[in-house]
Amino acid sequence: MIHSPATVVAAFLVAGGLFGGVTAWTYSVGYEPDADSVEAEHVTLFDTAGLKDAKLLADGTGIYRHGLQFLVRSQSRSDGWTKAEAILAALTVCRGRATTDQVTISATTYTIHNASQQGPTFSLGLDGAKRRTTHSLNFLMSIT
């Protein structure tokens, strides 16, 4: 892969209208900004540890599931939970279909074959003085 799994999934969800673009939700990949100019409604995607599932007998190609974490930050606990559940709904229906489960970044096309949530959506509580809620979702994902 030329792009990180988090970058690929962010592009996929932006294309699906979940954040970025005209929505009130901003996003970042690999870091969580905390400047006053950053909106409270923010999703951060991180690449995390993945899993080597198997290898193809024909040529030894490894089959990997990439680890991905989402941190969903919001002023309102219910808005954060709703956004986390929308991300879950958008990813768990991916089955490697060419028409709906692909995204292209800089002329490279990626297909999301599977997204397995690793445990329930988890509330991390409130952050410091800004009193924003954060929810965490963790996935293992097959992307080619």
VOZAGU-910920 format. One record per residue (C-alpha): residue number from 1; residue in one letter; x, y, z. Coordinates in nm, 3 decimals. Each point is the difference from the previous one (the first is absolute). Layout:
pt k: NUM	r: a	c1: X	c2: Y	c3: Z .
...
end
This chain:
pt k: 1	r: m	c1: 0.000	c2: 0.000	c3: 0.000 .
pt k: 2	r: i	c1: 0.124	c2: 0.345	c3: -0.090 .
pt k: 3	r: h	c1: -0.228	c2: 0.173	c3: 0.251 .
pt k: 4	r: s	c1: -0.055	c2: -0.095	c3: 0.364 .
pt k: 5	r: p	c1: -0.321	c2: -0.189	c3: 0.083 .
pt k: 6	r: a	c1: -0.118	c2: 0.297	c3: 0.209 .
pt k: 7	r: t	c1: 0.045	c2: 0.232	c3: -0.300 .
pt k: 8	r: v	c1: -0.192	c2: -0.241	c3: -0.224 .
pt k: 9	r: v	c1: -0.291	c2: -0.037	c3: 0.243 .
pt k: 10	r: a	c1: -0.013	c2: 0.377	c3: 0.062 .
pt k: 11	r: a	c1: -0.031	c2: 0.060	c3: -0.376 .
pt k: 12	r: f	c1: -0.270	c2: -0.269	c3: -0.020 .
pt k: 13	r: l	c1: -0.204	c2: 0.160	c3: 0.280 .
pt k: 14	r: v	c1: 0.048	c2: 0.353	c3: -0.137 .
pt k: 15	r: a	c1: -0.132	c2: -0.124	c3: -0.336 .
pt k: 16	r: g	c1: -0.296	c2: -0.147	c3: 0.189 .
pt k: 17	r: g	c1: -0.073	c2: 0.337	c3: 0.164 .
pt k: 18	r: l	c1: 0.070	c2: -0.103	c3: 0.361 .
pt k: 19	r: f	c1: 0.251	c2: 0.279	c3: 0.061 .
pt k: 20	r: g	c1: 0.202	c2: 0.260	c3: -0.185 .
pt k: 21	r: g	c1: -0.144	c2: 0.190	c3: -0.293 .
pt k: 22	r: v	c1: -0.327	c2: 0.174	c3: 0.080 .
pt k: 23	r: t	c1: -0.067	c2: -0.178	c3: 0.332 .
pt k: 24	r: a	c1: 0.066	c2: 0.169	c3: 0.334 .
pt k: 25	r: w	c1: 0.236	c2: -0.286	c3: 0.089 .
pt k: 26	r: t	c1: 0.372	c2: 0.047	c3: -0.061 .
pt k: 27	r: y	c1: 0.256	c2: -0.282	c3: -0.001 .
pt k: 28	r: s	c1: 0.370	c2: -0.073	c3: 0.023 .
pt k: 29	r: v	c1: 0.220	c2: -0.304	c3: -0.059 .
pt k: 30	r: g	c1: 0.276	c2: -0.095	c3: 0.242 .
pt k: 31	r: y	c1: -0.030	c2: 0.289	c3: 0.246 .
pt k: 32	r: e	c1: -0.270	c2: 0.168	c3: 0.203 .
pt k: 33	r: p	c1: 0.010	c2: 0.380	c3: -0.030 .
pt k: 34	r: d	c1: -0.090	c2: 0.203	c3: 0.304 .
pt k: 35	r: a	c1: 0.023	c2: 0.359	c3: -0.121 .
pt k: 36	r: d	c1: -0.283	c2: 0.238	c3: 0.085 .
pt k: 37	r: s	c1: -0.076	c2: 0.025	c3: -0.372 .
pt k: 38	r: v	c1: -0.083	c2: -0.374	c3: -0.020 .
pt k: 39	r: e	c1: -0.368	c2: -0.077	c3: 0.019 .
pt k: 40	r: a	c1: -0.126	c2: -0.211	c3: 0.290 .
pt k: 41	r: e	c1: -0.157	c2: -0.242	c3: -0.249 .
pt k: 42	r: h	c1: 0.312	c2: -0.179	c3: -0.116 .
pt k: 43	r: v	c1: 0.097	c2: -0.356	c3: -0.100 .
pt k: 44	r: t	c1: 0.361	c2: -0.120	c3: 0.022 .
pt k: 45	r: l	c1: 0.114	c2: -0.319	c3: -0.173 .
pt k: 46	r: f	c1: 0.309	c2: -0.189	c3: 0.115 .
pt k: 47	r: d	c1: 0.178	c2: -0.299	c3: -0.152 .
pt k: 48	r: t	c1: 0.038	c2: -0.264	c3: 0.272 .
pt k: 49	r: a	c1: 0.133	c2: -0.354	c3: 0.027 .
pt k: 50	r: g	c1: -0.144	c2: -0.234	c3: -0.259 .
pt k: 51	r: l	c1: -0.001	c2: -0.374	c3: -0.049 .
pt k: 52	r: k	c1: 0.158	c2: -0.231	c3: -0.256 .
pt k: 53	r: d	c1: -0.284	c2: -0.245	c3: -0.061 .
pt k: 54	r: a	c1: 0.156	c2: -0.238	c3: -0.248 .
pt k: 55	r: k	c1: 0.199	c2: -0.029	c3: -0.318 .
pt k: 56	r: l	c1: -0.097	c2: -0.121	c3: -0.345 .
pt k: 57	r: l	c1: 0.140	c2: -0.343	c3: -0.074 .
pt k: 58	r: a	c1: 0.054	c2: 0.080	c3: -0.368 .
pt k: 59	r: d	c1: 0.249	c2: 0.283	c3: 0.049 .
pt k: 60	r: g	c1: 0.038	c2: 0.064	c3: 0.376 .
pt k: 61	r: t	c1: -0.172	c2: 0.339	c3: -0.011 .
pt k: 62	r: g	c1: -0.096	c2: 0.105	c3: 0.352 .
pt k: 63	r: i	c1: -0.364	c2: 0.073	c3: 0.084 .
pt k: 64	r: y	c1: -0.015	c2: 0.284	c3: 0.249 .
pt k: 65	r: r	c1: -0.271	c2: 0.171	c3: 0.198 .
pt k: 66	r: h	c1: 0.108	c2: 0.354	c3: 0.083 .
pt k: 67	r: g	c1: -0.071	c2: 0.148	c3: 0.343 .
pt k: 68	r: l	c1: -0.189	c2: 0.328	c3: 0.013 .
pt k: 69	r: q	c1: -0.121	c2: 0.216	c3: 0.288 .
pt k: 70	r: f	c1: -0.251	c2: 0.284	c3: -0.015 .
pt k: 71	r: l	c1: -0.025	c2: 0.266	c3: 0.269 .
pt k: 72	r: v	c1: -0.329	c2: 0.189	c3: -0.035 .
pt k: 73	r: r	c1: 0.004	c2: 0.329	c3: 0.193 .
pt k: 74	r: s	c1: -0.311	c2: 0.213	c3: 0.053 .
pt k: 75	r: q	c1: -0.152	c2: 0.265	c3: 0.228 .
pt k: 76	r: s	c1: -0.305	c2: -0.222	c3: 0.041 .
pt k: 77	r: r	c1: 0.025	c2: -0.361	c3: 0.120 .
pt k: 78	r: s	c1: -0.303	c2: -0.099	c3: -0.209 .
pt k: 79	r: d	c1: 0.138	c2: 0.164	c3: -0.317 .
pt k: 80	r: g	c1: 0.333	c2: -0.177	c3: 0.049 .
pt k: 81	r: w	c1: -0.172	c2: -0.335	c3: 0.054 .
pt k: 82	r: t	c1: -0.218	c2: 0.052	c3: -0.308 .
pt k: 83	r: k	c1: 0.305	c2: 0.081	c3: -0.217 .
pt k: 84	r: a	c1: 0.188	c2: -0.306	c3: 0.134 .
pt k: 85	r: e	c1: -0.297	c2: -0.222	c3: -0.085 .
pt k: 86	r: a	c1: -0.023	c2: 0.155	c3: -0.350 .
pt k: 87	r: i	c1: 0.368	c2: -0.086	c3: -0.060 .
pt k: 88	r: l	c1: -0.066	c2: -0.354	c3: 0.121 .
pt k: 89	r: a	c1: -0.301	c2: -0.034	c3: -0.231 .
pt k: 90	r: a	c1: 0.195	c2: 0.131	c3: -0.302 .
pt k: 91	r: l	c1: 0.291	c2: -0.240	c3: 0.051 .
pt k: 92	r: t	c1: -0.171	c2: -0.322	c3: 0.104 .
pt k: 93	r: v	c1: -0.188	c2: -0.027	c3: -0.330 .
pt k: 94	r: c	c1: 0.324	c2: -0.001	c3: -0.207 .
pt k: 95	r: r	c1: 0.038	c2: -0.325	c3: -0.193 .
pt k: 96	r: g	c1: 0.250	c2: 0.084	c3: -0.274 .
pt k: 97	r: r	c1: -0.258	c2: 0.111	c3: -0.257 .
pt k: 98	r: a	c1: 0.148	c2: 0.199	c3: -0.287 .
pt k: 99	r: t	c1: -0.293	c2: 0.242	c3: -0.013 .
pt k: 100	r: t	c1: -0.031	c2: 0.098	c3: 0.367 .
pt k: 101	r: d	c1: 0.306	c2: -0.108	c3: 0.199 .
pt k: 102	r: q	c1: 0.279	c2: 0.171	c3: -0.192 .
pt k: 103	r: v	c1: 0.178	c2: 0.331	c3: 0.027 .
pt k: 104	r: t	c1: 0.270	c2: 0.154	c3: -0.220 .
pt k: 105	r: i	c1: 0.285	c2: 0.210	c3: 0.137 .
pt k: 106	r: s	c1: 0.250	c2: 0.154	c3: -0.244 .
pt k: 107	r: a	c1: -0.087	c2: -0.249	c3: -0.276 .
pt k: 108	r: t	c1: 0.029	c2: -0.302	c3: 0.235 .
pt k: 109	r: t	c1: -0.326	c2: -0.189	c3: 0.057 .
pt k: 110	r: y	c1: -0.057	c2: -0.186	c3: 0.326 .
pt k: 111	r: t	c1: -0.272	c2: -0.249	c3: 0.088 .
pt k: 112	r: i	c1: -0.129	c2: -0.052	c3: 0.354 .
pt k: 113	r: h	c1: -0.084	c2: -0.369	c3: 0.027 .
pt k: 114	r: n	c1: -0.087	c2: -0.027	c3: 0.367 .
pt k: 115	r: a	c1: -0.017	c2: 0.203	c3: 0.320 .
pt k: 116	r: s	c1: -0.026	c2: -0.191	c3: 0.329 .
pt k: 117	r: q	c1: -0.064	c2: 0.213	c3: 0.305 .
pt k: 118	r: q	c1: 0.218	c2: -0.109	c3: 0.293 .
pt k: 119	r: g	c1: -0.240	c2: 0.044	c3: 0.291 .
pt k: 120	r: p	c1: -0.279	c2: 0.248	c3: 0.057 .
pt k: 121	r: t	c1: 0.012	c2: 0.375	c3: -0.049 .
pt k: 122	r: f	c1: 0.165	c2: 0.132	c3: 0.316 .
pt k: 123	r: s	c1: -0.046	c2: 0.334	c3: 0.174 .
pt k: 124	r: l	c1: 0.327	c2: 0.152	c3: 0.125 .
pt k: 125	r: g	c1: -0.178	c2: 0.275	c3: 0.196 .
pt k: 126	r: l	c1: 0.078	c2: 0.370	c3: -0.003 .
pt k: 127	r: d	c1: 0.328	c2: 0.164	c3: -0.091 .
pt k: 128	r: g	c1: 0.152	c2: 0.286	c3: 0.203 .
pt k: 129	r: a	c1: -0.131	c2: 0.355	c3: 0.021 .
pt k: 130	r: k	c1: -0.186	c2: -0.012	c3: -0.333 .
pt k: 131	r: r	c1: -0.237	c2: -0.268	c3: 0.134 .
pt k: 132	r: r	c1: -0.033	c2: -0.192	c3: -0.327 .
pt k: 133	r: t	c1: -0.101	c2: -0.367	c3: -0.005 .
pt k: 134	r: t	c1: 0.203	c2: -0.261	c3: -0.186 .
pt k: 135	r: h	c1: -0.111	c2: -0.340	c3: -0.129 .
pt k: 136	r: s	c1: 0.235	c2: -0.269	c3: -0.127 .
pt k: 137	r: l	c1: -0.057	c2: -0.263	c3: -0.270 .
pt k: 138	r: n	c1: 0.259	c2: -0.261	c3: -0.095 .
pt k: 139	r: f	c1: 0.002	c2: -0.213	c3: -0.315 .
pt k: 140	r: l	c1: 0.196	c2: -0.262	c3: -0.187 .
pt k: 141	r: m	c1: -0.046	c2: 0.063	c3: -0.372 .
pt k: 142	r: s	c1: 0.085	c2: -0.178	c3: -0.323 .
pt k: 143	r: i	c1: 0.101	c2: 0.256	c3: -0.263 .
pt k: 144	r: t	c1: 0.165	c2: -0.062	c3: -0.337 .
end
